[in-house]
Amino acid sequence: MNEPSPDICKYSAWHWLNQDTGEIHPFNCGSWNCPTCQSKIAYHYACIVAAALPQRMITLTNVPRVREIAAMAFKQLVRDIRVKYALEYARFVEVGHKTGMLHYHLAQRGDFIPQRWLSSRASANGLGRIVHIEACSGKGPAFYLSKYITKEGAPLDWRKVSFSRGFPRDKGDKLPDKNWLLIRGLDEG
């Protein structure tokens, strides 16, 4: 059996078939490491962010490289913020192409957070003192974030995208019922 080209999803031969209607949908791996699926995933998340209409984009520029330390630092920062301000977010991890430093990009909804205060809290929690905040307008945030989504991947054991519980998002396209069958190829039947 021939292996698929590295530019094609390894599951490209598989499809969902609705046994009642005959409708067919492609089945893809959905991996950030797959060149075919990566752009689809990035587009999906960019659409979620655009539909949520975030009010601000926040960049935290010095995220620790140890995942557990970064997770605790971010969790504590969110707690600190929520003591004074309303905050919901979609968070994206980026590896800086020149420095290799990790950054968090947040599409934020909620109260305005003063930059000086946020910089102080980020620094106190180990996320660096350089914080960038920018107001959002239109669908710009979706395209801004999709640029970071499709860049160099996050470290292997890191989540590239995460959402706070209250950030608006769809629940994804789920196959509606058990009438869908996963099959390999369309002419093998």
Secondary structure, 3 states (H helix, E strand, C coil): CCCCCCCCCCCCCEEEEECCCCCEEECCCCCCCCHHHHHHHHHHHHHHHHHHCCCEEEEEEEECCCHHHHHHHHHHHHHHHHHHCCEEEEEEEEECCCCCCEEEEEEEEECCCCHHHHHHHHHHCCCCCCEEEEECCCCHHHHHHHHHHCCCCCCCCCCCEEECCCCCCCCCCCCCCCCEEEEECCCCC
